[in-house]
Amino acid sequence: MRYHDFHLSGYEVQKFGGEIVLHLVSSETTSEESHIRFALVAVYHFVHPGGAIITDIEEVPVSKILDQCWDQIFHWAHQPGGVPHWDHDDRATYQAKLMADGYKAWDISSAIGFAGFVIAKSIEDVTHEYQPSK
């Protein structure tokens, strides 16, 4: 997957939040693109996506994301629409369910302001789906 120092040109939320696709370009003046899909998304959050230059998409333990963002996730779970796979107000139960169902977590970092995470079942380079056929 190509993403280091690529600009986030946008992202799509598809399948009612179950899929996220990051659209990246190598710079504002070149046409090299990269498209990265997270599938079967349980929860995600992006902050300040405008102008982001992605430096890393690191797989991390689900527990790390829950440690850092538990208060937000707990709040979202009680909003209309909730959080998928939420059964109880207990963090340990939620984490155990995610782990048992094969979910993983990715921490996405940026050189400029952007921060984000995705908890999903998979990540995949889908650039070929966005390239014109030859």
Secondary structure by P-SEA (a helix, b strand, c coil): ccccccccccccccccccbbbbbbbccccccbbbbbbbcccccccccccccccccccccccaaaaaaacaaaaaaaaaccccccccccccaaaaaaaaaaabbbbbbbbccccccccccccccccccccccccc
